[in-house]
C-alpha cells in the first residue's frame, strides 16, 4: 500500500513510519523543517507543511491512504 504521512519525524510519526516500512508499505513523508531520524529510510520525502496546498497535493498524489500525525506547530518559531 502507498501511504502518505504528515509529522513523520515526530515521536509517534517516526515509530509509525518504521512499523509501516517493516510491513512492506511504500511511504511518502511530509517534512516541515527537519528530517531528524529519517535519514537513510527507504521513503520519499516531500518538503512543506500542511498549510501548503502544493506540498499536500504532491504528498497525497497516488496514495492509497493518508495518515495525519502532525502536531500543533502554530506556536513554533522559525
Buried (B, 14 or more C-beta within 10 A) or exposed (E): EBBBBBBBBBEEBBEBBBEBBEEEBBBBBBBBEEBEBBEEBEBEBBEBBBEBEEBBEBBBEEBEEBBEBBEEEEEEEE
